[in-house]
């Protein structure tokens, strides 16, 4: 009997030790001391590169140009009038191959007469409120992952969770918990261009996004929620009035994603567990999956995530012309988005490679993510099928909301090379992007959302 008790005690001690070990932050105080010295508070390298093509970080863009009109939903281009330093096309692509993604290389090779990339001077425009910087530094030693990286604990609040990431999952959490203001709305359209070159509007939607993770006043919200979004479809007419919502939690093992939908014809709210993984997003023409929303969204349990490291790449950066200046007809060409509307800059990125776990199901076998070191949202993405062929690529374009110190990256192009199609997603209507005050917690209830939207 004593032996059994001793064995149980030993097992209990071992389990306690494992639990404590998992709760120890992966960054030491000595490492965290680099933040604000050689690293920014959000973990980027302060220094520029040796060639001078990436400048040192000096605090980001915090001054609005004279032509900016507050609350207009349009952010004037602070770099208007700049000229490209080089144009990359099929003729010189090999010179820049080490800084190009598989998707960029594919487009340059496949459409040599029409696709090109104009490279502009690099501006490290990302800027954050001081409270976000302070919280990011605190998180470095206090924030921990749970369930082998699939979740994070509620000690993580208000800043980049892992400014000195050590694993691929920590880096992916930085992307999911990136700062883009607390609450935003958008009135936008998503367009699909089919294999024949025909442009089709997949949907026009009004979307509300809030990030309780960054809220000072939760107003009764569950502190475990980090992302809460709902959309109402306004067009096409056959889908008008449809609503969908997603609520994501810091620990999706303990509290999985809650997704819901409402169809006027059925007149009831339904749970929508299918809004995850490789389920196509119908409101976006089915050219992207739920776990590709804004490059990545949802659970990380079906892939292994390896943090490869940093490299220099050309990103769709400070894309004010794409967001606000190119009209709808300008943005499209039969086989790809119009390069005229896109601004590319050289930036350092974090690279993460995801490989499908044995025994799990997904359309893809491998995925590669490239996220800007300064804002974690602007980036590139390539997905490969079971035969190793490039299946899909995403270019997620970013801008800086310089009046509120917030990076913003929602407008992206998705290339489906398997179907020979592409889609331009979250294309804002004139003045469609807005920074707003949060709704009350009561008004975030799906029943209340449906009731208020149906009454309009």
KATAVEN-V52054 format. One record per helix or strand of 3 or more residues. SS is the DSSP state (helix for helix, strand for strand). FROM is the first residue (numbers start at 1). TO is the last residue. If there is no record, write none. Layout:
BEGIN
ss:from:to
SS:FROM:TO
SS:FROM:TO
END
This chain:
BEGIN
ss:from:to
helix:2:23
helix:29:32
strand:86:88
helix:93:99
helix:102:110
strand:117:119
helix:130:142
helix:168:176
strand:183:193
strand:199:210
helix:212:214
strand:225:235
helix:237:239
strand:243:249
strand:258:263
strand:268:271
helix:282:284
helix:290:295
strand:303:316
helix:320:325
helix:328:331
helix:339:341
strand:344:356
strand:366:372
strand:379:384
strand:390:396
strand:399:401
strand:406:408
strand:412:416
strand:421:435
helix:442:444
helix:446:454
END
